[in-house]
Amino acid sequence: MQKHGWGSGLGVGRYILGETHRNILARGFATTSDEATQRSENRITRAAQSSPPTRKMLQPIKKTFYSATRAISCATTLSVFLGLALAANVGTLSALAQDSSSTPPAQDSQSSSQTKKPLAAPGTVAVSRATAAALEPYTGPKYDNRWEVYGGLLYMNGQAGQNTPVRYDMGGGEAMGTYWLTRKLGVAADYRFGAGTTPVISRFYNRVLVMQHIVSGGVQYRGPKDRYAAVDFHALVGGTYGIFDYAVNHYPGGSPVSACAAQQQPGQVGNLGLYCNHMAPAAALGGSIDFNESGKLAIRLQPDLTFEHFGTELHEYFAISMGVVYRMGKR
């Protein structure tokens, strides 16, 4: 009886598993897992009602069947979801490929170059051309300026009269403006002022004040240059106005002597032997060296050989100035 119960239980178990597996494959998983489980329970219940020993033997088979059925259902559901996801990805890639192939090429190289963004290394920010130019190392002035203005202190010497024994020294200032026609050639206008005292032979005066206003113009040529310094050469021609009677005119109570023979008045007992106030030709030949402080600013040292013709002959003197140059405007 016991053997008959085991044999009947195993036969019923094989029958139930075989039927369930064939139904799932035949219907293509059309029925849900809950329906399949319900039908299997009905078969097991009907088979177990036939004999009590068989019902007891079918308990472990029933548990095993439930576990296998749930595993098959989960695997089937997971496979369906994976298949749908893979199909969606393939459709997206094909759509992107069609969009890229249907995009028309750039018709104008100029417009594409204008809209092209600057590239940058990973982890950095793209830099514009203007910013890149500003970050370039300083290479000194470009010497492409249109205008140049110079102002400085001046020293020069001269002679106050045809027969005065020595020359006199003057101090003053100089201002020069240059308009550069090319990188090498420019036109310049120059103004200089100097004042100093000169010794005279007189029992009324020891030294007298003399002043000169010099206005000239000419050309300027730019010579050797680099980022540190530049050398210029210039030639200026103009005139100088000399004031030689300042001390005589400001003598308390009137001067007993005149500055020059032509200005001697009645009652005066001679003259100081100076030139009379007048305009005389003047010129300057020299150069300058600019020590660059920046692209626009420089310190200039400018020596000159100067000429004037107050008397009966041409005299040459020395002058030097030092000041600041400012470059502006782009040629």
Residue pairs with C-beta under 8 A, 6 or more apart in sequence:
1 53
2 53
5 51
5 53
5 54
5 57
6 57
8 50
8 51
8 54
9 53
9 54
9 57
9 58
9 61
12 44
12 47
12 54
12 58
13 58
13 61
13 65
15 47
16 40
16 43
16 44
16 47
16 61
16 65
17 65
19 43
20 36
20 39
20 40
20 65
20 69
23 31
23 36
23 39
24 31
24 36
24 72
29 76
33 69
33 70
33 72
33 73
36 69
36 73
37 66
37 69
40 65
40 69
44 58
44 62
44 65
47 54
47 58
48 54
48 55
48 58
49 55
106 112
117 126
118 126
118 127
118 128
118 129
119 126
120 126
120 127
127 135
138 227
138 295
139 227
140 226
140 227
140 228
140 292
140 295
141 227
141 230
141 292
141 294
141 295
141 296
141 298
141 327
142 295
143 183
143 222
143 225
143 230
144 183
144 330
144 331
145 180
145 296
145 327
145 328
145 329
145 330
145 331
146 179
146 180
146 328
146 329
146 330
146 331
147 177
147 178
147 179
147 180
147 327
147 328
147 329
148 177
148 178
148 179
148 180
148 186
148 325
148 326
148 327
148 328
149 175
149 176
149 177
149 178
149 325
149 326
149 328
150 174
150 175
150 176
150 177
150 178
150 288
150 300
150 302
150 323
150 324
150 325
150 326
151 173
151 174
151 175
151 176
151 323
151 324
152 173
152 174
152 300
152 302
152 321
152 322
152 323
152 324
153 171
153 172
153 173
153 174
153 321
153 322
153 323
154 170
154 171
154 172
154 173
154 174
154 192
154 193
154 194
154 319
154 320
154 321
155 169
155 170
155 171
155 319
155 320
155 321
156 169
156 170
156 172
156 192
156 194
156 304
156 306
156 317
156 318
156 319
156 320
157 167
157 168
157 169
157 170
157 317
157 318
157 319
158 167
158 168
158 170
158 194
158 196
158 210
158 212
158 308
158 315
158 317
159 167
159 168
159 198
159 310
159 311
159 315
159 317
160 168
160 198
160 200
160 208
160 210
160 242
160 244
160 274
160 275
161 198
161 200
161 244
161 260
161 272
161 273
161 274
161 275
161 311
162 273
162 275
162 311
162 312
163 273
164 198
164 199
164 200
164 273
164 274
165 199
165 201
166 198
166 199
167 198
167 317
168 196
168 197
168 198
168 199
168 210
169 196
170 194
170 195
170 196
170 210
170 211
170 212
171 194
171 195
171 196
172 192
172 193
172 194
172 195
173 192
173 193
173 321
174 190
174 191
174 192
174 193
174 302
174 321
174 323
175 190
175 191
176 188
176 189
176 190
176 191
177 188
177 189
178 186
178 187
178 188
178 220
179 186
179 187
179 188
180 186
180 222
180 331
181 187
182 331
183 222
183 331
184 221
184 222
185 219
185 220
185 221
185 222
186 219
186 220
186 221
186 222
187 217
187 218
187 219
187 220
188 217
188 218
188 219
188 220
188 234
188 236
189 216
189 217
190 214
190 215
190 216
190 217
190 218
190 236
190 238
190 284
191 213
191 214
191 215
192 212
192 213
192 214
192 216
192 319
192 321
193 211
193 212
193 213
193 214
194 211
194 212
194 214
195 209
195 210
195 211
195 212
196 209
196 210
197 207
197 208
197 209
197 210
198 207
198 208
198 210
198 274
199 206
199 207
200 206
200 207
200 208
200 272
200 273
200 274
201 272
201 273
202 257
202 270
202 272
204 251
204 255
204 256
204 257
205 247
205 257
205 272
208 244
208 246
208 247
208 248
208 259
208 272
208 274
209 246
209 247
210 242
210 243
210 244
210 246
210 274
211 242
211 243
211 246
212 240
212 241
212 242
212 243
213 240
213 241
213 243
214 238
214 239
214 240
214 241
214 282
215 238
215 239
215 240
216 236
216 237
216 238
216 239
216 282
216 283
216 284
217 236
217 237
217 238
218 234
218 235
218 236
218 237
219 234
219 235
220 232
220 233
220 234
221 232
221 233
221 234
222 230
222 231
222 232
223 230
223 231
223 232
223 233
223 287
224 230
224 231
225 231
227 292
228 291
228 292
229 289
229 290
229 291
229 292
230 289
230 290
230 292
230 298
231 287
231 288
231 289
231 290
232 287
232 288
232 289
232 290
233 286
233 287
234 284
234 285
234 286
234 287
234 288
235 283
235 284
235 285
236 283
236 284
236 285
237 281
237 282
237 283
238 281
238 282
238 283
239 279
239 280
239 281
239 282
240 279
240 280
240 281
240 282
240 308
240 310
241 277
241 278
241 279
241 280
242 275
242 277
242 278
242 280
242 310
243 277
244 259
244 260
244 274
244 275
244 276
244 277
245 258
245 259
245 260
245 263
245 274
245 276
245 277
247 255
247 259
248 255
248 257
248 258
248 259
248 272
249 255
255 268
256 268
256 269
257 264
257 268
257 269
257 270
257 271
257 272
258 264
258 265
258 268
258 270
258 271
258 272
259 271
259 272
259 274
259 276
259 277
260 271
260 272
260 273
260 274
260 275
260 276
261 271
262 276
263 271
263 276
264 270
264 271
275 310
275 311
278 310
280 308
280 309
280 310
281 307
281 308
281 309
282 306
282 307
282 308
282 309
283 306
283 307
284 304
284 305
284 306
284 307
284 319
285 304
285 305
285 307
286 302
286 303
286 304
286 305
286 319
287 302
287 303
288 300
288 301
288 302
288 303
289 300
289 301
289 302
290 298
290 299
290 300
290 325
291 298
291 299
291 300
291 301
292 298
293 299
295 327
296 326
296 327
296 328
297 324
297 325
297 326
297 327
298 324
298 325
298 327
299 322
299 323
299 324
299 325
300 321
300 322
300 323
300 324
300 325
301 320
301 321
301 322
302 320
302 321
302 322
302 323
303 318
303 319
303 320
304 318
304 319
304 320
304 321
305 316
305 317
305 318
305 319
306 316
306 317
306 318
306 319
307 314
307 315
307 316
307 317
308 314
308 315
308 317
309 315
